Each structure stands twice: as C-alpha cells, then as structure tokens.
C-alpha cells in the first residue's frame, strides 16, 4: 500500500475517534511510538497523519503534554436576528446577547478612529472621495479567548457627535444609537466568504496553524436606502457556526 494511503488511513481513524467523542476536547493522543505500534507503520507516516489533523484544526501540539484534541465548541450565530427586538430589559449588543444566551462570558477590546476608509468600505458606504468614516474596531472574547474581530464603519457626518464616535462600550448596541439618530437599519446585505488568515489576523486571534477564517461583511441601510453601517467581521472557522433561518413570504 502506498505511503500516502497509509497516512490517510491513520488520519481517518483518528479523525473518526475525535468526531465520535472517543477522543474529546483536551484528550491526549497516543505517542508517536504507540501509534506506530498500533498501526504498524513508520514514524514518518504517523507524522504525516498528525500533520494533516493539525492542518484541519482538530489537534494541536502542547508543550509538555504532547498532541491533544482541540476544544472545538463553536458559538452559534443567527445573523438574521441582529435587527430583531430583544426581550424587555435585555439592552445588549447583538453578539454579546448571543454569547450570554449560551451561558458564556463576553468581553471585548474597543478602539475608535476617524479614517479615510479603503475603497471597498468607502464604496459600500457610498462615501464621496475624501469623505471620512468613524470605525469602531473590536476584538471580541468568549470565555476569555479571542473569538473574532468586528470593525464597524459609519459615515462621520451621521455619527460624529454620537456615542458611536466616543471610546467605550455601548451596552445597548450601535444599532440602537442609529435608530435614535433617525437612521434605523431596515435592510441589510451580507457577503460571506472563506480564506486563510493574514499573519496579523492569526496573531491577533491566536489562531492554530491551518485554521481558516470566515470573512463576513454586512451593510445596513436605513429607510431611505442610505448605507449607514458596514460591519467587517473575521470569524475563525473552528469557533463559529453561522445559521440562517429562511421562510417563504
């Protein structure tokens, strides 16, 4: 049997054990020597199999612990619910609300800037050349782990004198502030695609080797069909499950 088939077979058996729960999050895999003996293959074959699983984001190599199964508990996100009213008393930003609904802990770091956005953002906001935007850059954490980034851009003429342009969290969310400014979002357009992360993204999100990301761009429009917000999010693919519920009108 070819070496490539051997390592794929070993990887397949280990993958099956991980997905079935026989090897749960944090479980230590057998040593390379033990795997060699069990499967009757060479050390190089075992290393190729383990390397494949590392690239898939299923396992990681931890100092002094060997090779362990990664914790792959994804956060369930319903993008269509962002503009839905929250229950009375639950005045929280949409993502924070989703995290706390799962009984998990939410936190974030926020940076505010006035920028001339890149063409992709400027065109989505329909800004004239040289027109500025306010951007709220957020690194969001779940249970103390960096989970995603969210950079929200707003026309400066619209939000320049509001909470959106000031440092600090907005507990009720920027969407509510836009509503108070008379520009409630009534329609959104989503673009979603996957790619490998940039080095800066990998460092900021503390990504394991081989982890792809999902890029999620949402443009929000007010009642006059004016774009009032562009939200650019980067989601590590192993930490998020995006679910849409669609119904016939």
C-alpha positions in Angstrom: 0.0 0.0 0.0 1.3 3.5 -0.9 2.6 5.7 1.9 0.0 8.4 1.2 -2.8 5.8 1.6 -1.3 4.6 4.9 -1.1 8.1 6.5 -4.6 8.9 5.2 -5.9 5.7 6.8 -4.3 6.6 10.1 -5.6 10.1 9.9 -9.1 8.8 9.1 -9.2 6.6 12.2 -8.0 9.3 14.5 -10.5 11.8 12.9 -13.3 9.3 13.5 -12.4 8.9 17.1 -12.4 12.7 17.5 -15.8 13.3 15.9 -17.4 10.4 17.7 -16.2 11.8 21.1 -14.0 8.8 21.9 -11.2 11.4 22.0 -12.9 14.5 23.5 -11.6 18.1 23.8 -8.3 18.1 25.7 -7.7 14.4 25.3 -4.1 13.4 24.8 -3.4 11.3 21.7 -1.1 8.2 22.0 2.6 8.9 21.5 4.1 8.5 18.0 5.7 5.3 19.2 2.4 3.9 20.4 0.7 4.9 17.1 3.5 3.3 15.1 2.9 0.0 17.0 -0.9 0.1 16.8 -1.0 0.8 13.1 2.2 -1.0 12.1 3.6 2.0 10.1 6.7 4.2 10.2 7.3 7.3 12.3 7.2 9.4 9.1 3.7 8.0 8.2 2.4 8.9 11.7 3.8 12.4 11.5 2.1 12.9 8.1 -1.2 11.8 9.6 -0.9 14.0 12.6 0.2 16.9 10.4 -3.0 16.5 8.4 -5.1 16.7 11.5 -3.2 19.8 12.7 -4.0 21.5 9.4 -7.7 20.6 9.8 -7.7 22.3 13.2 -8.6 19.0 15.0 -5.5 18.6 17.2 -2.6 20.7 18.5 0.8 20.1 20.0 1.0 21.4 23.5 4.4 21.8 25.4 4.9 19.0 27.9 1.6 17.5 27.1 2.2 16.1 23.6 -0.6 16.1 21.0 -4.1 16.9 22.3 -7.6 17.3 20.8 -8.6 20.9 20.4 -11.7 22.3 22.1 -14.0 22.9 19.1 -17.1 24.3 20.9 -18.5 26.6 18.2 -20.6 29.7 19.0 -24.0 29.5 17.3 -24.8 32.8 15.5 -28.1 33.8 13.9 -27.3 36.8 11.7 -30.9 37.4 10.8 -31.7 38.1 14.4 -29.4 41.2 14.7 -32.2 43.7 13.9 -34.9 41.9 15.9 -36.1 43.5 19.1 -34.5 42.0 22.2 -36.6 41.0 25.2 -37.6 43.7 27.6 -34.7 44.6 29.8 -32.1 42.9 27.6 -30.5 46.1 26.3 -27.3 44.4 25.0 -25.3 44.5 21.7 -26.4 41.6 19.5 -23.2 39.5 19.7 -22.9 40.0 23.4 -26.6 38.9 23.8 -26.0 35.7 21.7 -22.9 34.8 23.9 -24.7 35.3 27.2 -27.7 33.4 26.0 -25.4 30.3 25.7 -24.3 30.9 29.3 -20.9 32.0 28.3 -18.8 35.1 29.3 -18.4 38.0 26.9 -15.8 40.8 26.8 -14.2 43.0 24.2 -11.5 45.5 23.5 -12.6 48.6 21.5 -10.6 51.2 19.5 -12.2 54.2 17.9 -10.7 56.0 14.9 -11.6 58.6 12.3 -10.4 57.3 8.9 -10.5 57.6 5.2 -11.6 54.0 4.6 -10.2 51.8 1.9 -12.1 51.7 -1.4 -14.0 48.5 -0.5 -15.5 50.1 2.6 -16.0 53.6 1.1 -17.9 52.3 -1.9 -20.2 50.2 0.3 -20.9 53.3 2.4 -21.3 55.3 -0.8 -18.8 57.9 0.5 -17.5 60.7 -1.7 -13.8 60.9 -2.3 -12.0 62.1 0.8 -15.1 61.7 3.0 -14.4 60.3 6.4 -15.8 57.5 8.5 -15.9 56.5 12.1 -14.7 53.0 12.7 -15.1 51.0 15.9 -12.6 48.2 15.9 -13.4 45.4 18.3 -11.6 42.3 19.4 -14.3 40.1 21.0 -13.7 37.4 23.6 -15.7 34.4 24.7 -14.8 32.8 27.9 -11.6 34.7 27.9 -10.5 33.5 24.5 -10.2 35.8 21.4 -13.1 34.8 19.2 -13.5 37.2 16.4 -12.8 40.8 15.2 -15.5 43.2 14.2 -14.8 46.6 12.5 -17.9 48.7 12.1 -17.7 51.7 9.8 -20.2 54.6 9.9 -20.4 57.9 7.9 -18.8 60.6 10.1 -21.4 63.1 9.1 -24.0 60.8 10.7 -22.4 59.6 13.9 -19.6 62.2 14.6 -21.4 63.7 17.6 -22.9 60.5 19.0 -21.7 57.7 21.4 -20.5 55.7 18.3 -17.6 58.2 17.9 -16.6 58.1 21.6 -14.5 55.5 23.3 -16.1 52.8 25.4 -18.7 50.2 25.1 -22.3 50.9 24.0 -24.3 48.4 26.1 -27.5 48.8 24.0 -25.5 48.5 20.8 -24.7 50.8 17.9 -27.8 49.7 16.1 -30.0 51.3 18.8 -27.9 54.5 18.5 -28.5 54.7 14.8 -32.2 54.3 15.5 -32.1 57.1 18.0 -30.4 59.3 15.3 -33.3 58.7 13.0 -31.5 56.1 10.8 -32.7 52.8 11.9 -31.5 49.9 9.7 -34.4 48.3 7.9 -32.5 46.2 5.4 -29.1 44.5 5.4 -27.0 42.9 2.7 -24.5 40.1 3.7 -21.4 38.9 1.8 -19.6 35.9 3.3 -16.5 34.1 2.1 -13.7 31.9 3.5 -9.9 32.3 3.2 -6.8 31.7 5.2 -5.9 34.4 7.7 -3.3 37.1 7.3 -0.4 37.0 9.7 -1.8 39.9 11.7 -5.2 38.2 12.0 -3.6 34.9 13.1 -1.6 36.7 15.8 -4.5 38.9 17.0 -6.9 35.9 17.2 -4.2 33.5 18.4 -5.1 31.0 15.7 -3.7 27.5 15.5 -1.8 26.6 12.3 -4.1 25.8 9.4 -7.2 27.4 10.8 -9.2 29.2 8.1 -11.4 32.2 8.7 -14.8 33.3 7.5 -15.0 37.0 6.4 -18.4 38.4 7.0 -19.4 41.8 5.6 -22.8 43.3 6.4 -24.1 46.6 5.0 -27.0 48.2 6.8 -29.4 50.5 5.1 -31.9 53.0 6.6 -35.5 53.7 5.4 -34.2 55.9 2.6 -31.9 53.1 1.4 -28.8 55.0 2.5 -26.0 52.8 3.8 -25.3 53.8 7.4 -23.1 51.0 8.6 -20.6 48.5 7.2 -19.5 45.8 9.6 -16.5 43.7 8.7 -16.0 40.6 10.8 -13.4 37.9 10.8 -14.5 34.6 12.3 -12.1 31.7 13.0 -13.9 28.9 11.2 -13.5 26.4 14.1 -15.2 28.7 16.6 -18.3 29.7 14.9 -21.4 28.1 13.4 -23.5 30.6 11.3 -27.1 29.6 10.9 -29.7 31.2 8.7 -33.5 30.6 9.1 -35.4 31.4 5.9 -39.1 31.3 5.3 -41.4 32.0 2.4 -43.1 35.4 2.2 
